[in-house]
Amino acid sequence: MTLRQKLGQLVMFGFPGLEPGPEAMRLMEEYKAGNVALFAHNLESACQVRDLCENLQRTIRAACGQPALISIDQEGGVVARLPQDAVSFPSAMAVAATGEPENAFRAALYTGRELAALGINCNLAPVADINTNAQNPVIGVRAYGARPRQVSAFADAAVAGYLQAGILPVAKHFPGHGDTNVDSHLGLPVVNKSLEEMEACELIPFRSAVEHGVPAVMAAHILFPALEADGVPATMSAAVLQGILRGKLGFSGLIMTDCLEMGAIQKYCGTPEGFVAALRAGADMGCISHTPALALRALELAEQAVEDGTLPMARVDEAVAHVLAAKRRFASAHAPWSEVNAPEHRAAAGRMMAQAVTRMDALGPLPAVDGHAFFVGCPAYRATFASSAPDDGHTFAQTMAERFGARFAVTPVQPGQVDLGRVLQETAPGQTVVVGTYNGHLNRGQIDLANALCAAGRAVIAVALRNPYDLTAIDAGAWKIAAFEYTPLSFDAVEQVLRGAQAPGRLEL
């Protein structure tokens, strides 16, 4: 392989739109870029996704002589990129609330089969982070929980499911994004924990994943001062990638970076420069997920670094070997078209969501929810760039009100006194009011609204439609339901609970 062909194997790039434009084509044809990350803005329908993947494989094979790894963030729940004519499963925390690691296995197996049928051979999942910080703005329900052993059991089951489907799974975000209070899409988080503290918590799921054969790990853009004396993020830290992941944990597979266009790297050193630094530190593949021009510049800088000796050729060859080994194993992933939107998959997703919905109170039966009830809540919003864009046409309050023949009010994400006054005016003491929250622990107006309704004598049922941490701040006199996500799947499950079905989920915060 030429130097350009080798370096092209070490980038995973993305592009805007439903098909690659001129810059993306140049990236593949001239710079031999060999891997692609797909996002919701690239995906319109299942058939279009299949055709796009076939075209990308043809172009990349012709240009560099190797097949492509085509990846997606299809975690489920709040991070789901597939179009509506494919099946998305509940979020990790919801799956864990079912109490059955088998559900994580089955969700991954079915997701993997759908991806393989569409032509996608790599899923950037599972999340192996432990969400120990309730104020974490970016992980939350994307994690299987707040306890190492639980996260390990469910993440390992998910890895096994993807492997059985023939899909490359990527455990993320090493060495752990669960204790941050900064979104690395926007800034550079710092975790001040010692290696001993990390070994007793954050590293446990990654160690277990390595022991259970995970073939790829994604590094996080986080500063760990106790682990890295030079003050660089884990993504570009030899101490973290080679000393801990390769050395202590014994990982011999593919190391990817999180997207190098994220604010943590752009503001820290720049995307192209970060790409070279990550390769030098021990990463095998750098993700530049949105802007082909930045990927072009990154490959140019990498060429220059090899030529001037600041990026050793031996390090490039080692990284290429890891990429090609993953491609030999996973690039040919395939499944019959009947796996896409299979009734078995859709039924399983609904079953898991129904098993996941969790009561977070001890108040006994819910008050009656019927045409006399009142529904209130805000629309979903894109809480982090990792999240999928919400469907603004379907708010929880209006959807539920229509199903029960009741009245409703849609508030801002941060409701104020005017919004409370309107709801109080439209309801009466003793009336059932169902309050949907969406990251209320980060938007306290939602919590204040629920608590004020409790104080005014309304029979409040609070439904957390993303992070269940909202419920811990709501008055003990409210009935509380954790639903984990603002999706049609969770709306259906919540409706059944409001009509009298059990909420069997189990959750420890």
N, C-alpha and C positions, 0 to 999 in steps of 0.2 A: 504494500500500500504506500502511496505517496504521503508526504507529511500532511497535505491538505485533506486527503481521504481519512487519515488517522484522526486529525483534529475534528473533522466533521462528525465522527462517531461520538464525540464527547459533548455535544450540545443537544439539548432538547428545546426546540423553538416553537413558538406559536405565532398566529397571524390573525388579523381582523377579518371578519366576513365569512361567507359560506364557502369560499374557495381561495386558494393562495393567490396573492397578487404578484406583480412583477418582482418586488424585493424578495418575497418568499421563494419565488421560482429561482431567482439568482442565487439565493442562499443554498438551495438544494443542488442546482445544476453546476454552478461555478465553485461554490465553497464546500460542496459535498456534505452538507448538513444532513445527518442521518436519522433524526428522531423528532417527533412532533407531539406537542401537548394540545389537546382539544378542549375547548370551553363551550359554554352554552351559546355564545354568539356565533360559533361555527356550525351549530347543529339545529336543523329545522325540522326534520322528520327522520324516522328510522331508515327509510330508503335513501334519503339524501346522505345520511351518515355513512351508510355502506358504500355508496358510490364515491364519496369523498375519500374514504380510507383506501379503497382500491386504487384511486388515482394517485394518492400520496405514495402508496407502496410502489406503484409502477415507476413514478418519477424518481424516487430515491434509489430503487434498485438499479435503474438505468444509469444514474449519475455516479453512484459510489460502489456499486457491485455488492451491496449488502442490503438485507431487508431493514425496514424501519421498526423501531419501537414506537407505537402510537399509544399515547397515554391519555388518561382522563381522571379528574377528581370526582369519582362516583362513590362517595362515602355513604350516601343515603341521608335522608332527613334534610337538614339545612344546607348541606353541600351535595347537590345532585345536579348534574349537567345534562343528563339524557333528556330527549324530547318526550312529550306526553304519551307518544305511542310506543314507549318502552316502560318497563317497570322500575320504580325506585323504592327501595326499602326504607324502613325507619332509621333514625339517627342511632349512633352507637349507644348513647345513654339510654335511649328507649329500648333497644335490643337487650341491654344489660338488665333493665328493669323487669324483663320477663323472667329473669333468674335462670335461663337455660342457655349455656354456651352453644348448644346445638343450633339455636336460632341464629347466632353469629355465623356458624358454619354454613347454614342453609342460605342465609341472605347473601353471603359471599359467593357460594356456589351458583346460585341462580343469577346473581348480578354478573358473575364471570361468564356464564353461558351466554347471556344477552350480549355482553361486550364482544365476546369471540365471534358471535354471529354477525355483529356489526362491523367487524374488522379491527377492533381495538384490542390490543394484546397486553396492555399494562394498566393497572389501576393504582393510582396514588393513594392507597389505603392498605391496611387499616391505620387509624390513629392509635398510637401506643402511648400517648401522653396520659398522665394522671392529673385530673383537674382538681388540684388541691387548693386552688385560689378561687373562691366564689366570685370574685370581681374580675376574673379573667375575661377580657373582652373578645377573645378570638377562638378559644377552645370550647369550654362549656359542654353543651350536649354532644359535641363531636367526639368527646372522650367516653370510654365505657364506664367511667366512674372516678371516684376519689381515693380508691384503695388499690395498692399495687397488685395484690393477688387476683382481685376481680378483673382488673384491666388485662392482666396477663392471660387469664383463662379465656376471655372473650376475644382478645386480639389473636391469640394462638389458633383459636377455632376459625377465625376469619381467614387467617393465612392458609390454613388447611383447605378451606373451601375454595379459595382462589386457585391454589395449586391443583386441586382436583379438576377445576374447570380449564386448566392449562394456561391461566393468566398470570402474568408477573405481578405479585403484590409488593408494595413498598411500605414498610413500617415507618411511621413518622411521628414527631419531629425530633430527631436525636440531638442532644441527650435528654430532651424533655421540655415541652412548652406549657406544661400544666400549671406552673406556679408563677406565671408572668401577669403583670397588670398593664402591659403595653402590647398593642397589636403590631407585630413585626411587619405588617403591610405598610404601616405608617411611621414607625420609629424603631429604635434598636433597644429591645428589652435587656434588662440585666437581672441575673439570678445569682444572688450571693450565697451559694451553698458550697460546702466542702465536698470533696470527693466521697468521703464517708457518708455524708448525708444523702448524696445522690445515689450511692450504692444501696442505701436502705429504702429508697423510694423510687425516684425517676428511672434509674437504670434497670430495675427489676423486670418490667415488661420487655425491654429491648434485649436483655440477656436471655429471657425465656424465648423470645422470638428467634434469636440466633440459634439457640439450642433446638428449636423446633423447625429449623431449616428455612427461615425467611431468606429469600434470595436477594433482596434489595432493601436499603435503608436510606431515608431522606434526612439530611442534616438541617438543623434549624439556624436561623439568623438571630442568635442570642449570645450575649456576652456572659461568660462564666469566669469571673476573675480568679476564683480559686483553682480553676482547671487550666487556665491559659494565661501565662505570665505576660505575654506580649500584648494583651488587650485587644485581640481580634475576635470576631464572632466565631461560633463553633463551625460555621460553614467553611471558614478558611483557616482553621486551627489544626495544625499537625498534631498538637498534643491531644486534641479531642478525637480527631478522625483516625489517626494512626496509633496514638498512645492508648486511647480508651476503647474505641470501637474495634479496631483491628487487634490491638494488643490485649487489653484486659478481657474483652468480650469474645475474642477469637473469631470475629466476623471476616469471611473471605469472599463475600459476594460484591454486589454493585453498590457503590455509594453515590447517591444523587444529592444535589443541593435543592433547597426550596427555591422558589423563583427569585432570580437575581435582580429582577426589576422592582422588588419590594422596597419600600422606603428604608428599611433597615440597612440595605446595601447601597442603594442609590445615594443616600445621604452620607453613608459612611465612607465609601471609596469610589462609587460609580459602578454601573453594571458590567461593562467590558473588563474593567480592572479587577472587579470581584471574581469574574469568571476565571481569569488567569491565576489569581491568588488561591482560589478554591482548588483548582487542578494541582497547583504546586503543593498544597497542604495535604492532598490525598483523596480529594473527591474524584470520581470517575466520570461524572456527567453533570454539567451545569445547565439548569433550567432557565431559559430566557423566554418567558411564556407568552409575550404579547407583541413585541416590536421587532420585526425582522432586521431593521437597520441596526439595532443594538447587538443582535446576534452576529451580524456581519462584522461589526467593529470588534466584537469579542474574539472572533476567529482570526481577524487580522492581528490583534494584539498577541494572541497565542502563538501565531506563526513567528512574529518578531521575537517573542520571548524564547522560543526554541532556538531560533537562529543566533540570539545573543547569549544563550546559555543560562538564562535566568529561569527557564522552565526545562528541566533536564529531559532529554529524549527517553531516558529509561522510565521516567514517571509517566510520560505519554504512552509508551508501549504497555506499561502495566495497566493503565486505565483502559486502553483499547482492548486488552485481553479480557478485562472484566465485562466490558460492554458486549463484545462478541460472544462470550460465554453465555450471557443472558439471552442474546438473540438466538443462539443455536437452540436454546431450551424453549423459548417462549414466542419468538417472532411468527411462527407458523400456527399460532392458536386459531382454532376454527370451531364452529358449531353450526348446526342446521338453522335455517332462517326461522323455523318454527319455534325456536327458543325466544325470539323477540316478542315481548308482550304476551308471553305464554299464560293462559288462564291459571295454570298451577302456580306461577310466580306471583301473579296479582292476588290470588287467594291467600298465598302464604304471607305476603306483605300486610294484607288486611288483618290476618290472624295475629301476626306479631304485634301490630299496633294495638289491637284490642287487648292483648295480653300485657302490654306495656303500661297502659293508662293506670295511674297510681293515685289513690286517695292519700292525702298528706294531713289528714285531721283524724280526730277520734270522736266525731259528733254524731255518729249513727246515720240513719237514712237521710238522703238529700231531701230538701223541701221540694214540693211539687213544681215541676217545670212544664208549663203548658201555655196556652194562648194568653194567659194573664201575666206571664213572666215578662221581664224586660232584659234585653241584652245590650251590653256596652263594651267597647274596647277600641283600640287603635288599629290602623292597618299595619301589616308587616312592613319592615324597611330593611335595607341591606345593611345589617349591623356590622359587617366586616367584609372586606373584599373577597374573603374566602367563601362567604355565603353565596348561595344562588340568589338571583334577583327574584323578588316576590311577584306573584300575580296580583297586581293592584286591583283587579276587577272583582276579587272575592274576599271581602272582609269577614272576619269571624262573626262579628255582631250581626251583620245583615244576613249572612248565610244561615246562621242558627235561627234568627227571627223568622225568616221565610219558612224554615222547616217546621217551626212550632206555631206559626200563625200569630206571632207576637210582635211587639214594637221594639225598636232598637235606637241606639245613638252611636255614631262613630266619632271618636275623639281624636285629637292630635296624639302623637307619640308621647308628648309631655303635656298632659291635660292640666288645666288650671281651674281657678275658682268659677269662671264662666261655665266651663264644661260640667263641673260638679253641680252648679246651680240648675243647669238645664236638666240633668238626670234626676235631681231631687224633685224638681217641679213635675216631672213626668211619671214619678213613682210615688208610692205611699208606704208608710210603716207596715211591716209585715209582708210586703210584696217580695217575691223572689226576683233577685237581680243577679244575672250571670255576668261576671266581669272577666273578660279575657285580657291577660297581660302579655306583653312581649318585651322581654328584657326590662321589666319594671324595676329590678334591683339596680339598674344603671340609669333608669328614667323614673325618678322617684315620684313624679306626678301621678303615675299609674297606681302606685302603692297608696299614695295619699287619697286618691279617689276611692279605692276599695275600702280603706279604713274609715273614711268619712261616711260612706254608705252604711257600714256596720254601725257606726256611732249614731246614725239617724234612724236606726231600727229596721233597716231593710234586711231581708234574709239573703245574704250574699253568698254566692257560689263563685269562688275565684278559680279560674282556669289558666294555668301557666302554659303559654303557647310557644315557649322556647325554654329558657333556663328555669328549672324548678326552684332556684334560689329565690325567685320572686315571692314564693309562698311563705318563706320563713319570716318575712317582714310584714305580713298581713295579719290583721287582728285574729286572735284565737277564736273568736266567735264566728268566723267564716268557715264554710265548707271549702275544702281545697283539693284541686285536681291537677296533677302534673300530666301534661299532654306532649311536651318535648318539642313540638314543631308546629309551624303555622302552614299546614298543608291540607289538601282535601282528605288525605288518609287519616290525619289526626282529627279533623272535623267529624268524620264519620264515626270514629271510635268514641269521641266525646259525646256525640248525639246519643249513642246507645246508652252510655252511662247516665246521661241526664234523663233518659226514658226508663231507667231502672236497672240496667245491666250492671254487673259487678265491674269494679276497677281493680283487677287482681295484681297489678304491678307492685314491685317491692323496690324501694329506693332508699339508700343511705347517703345523706349529704355531709 
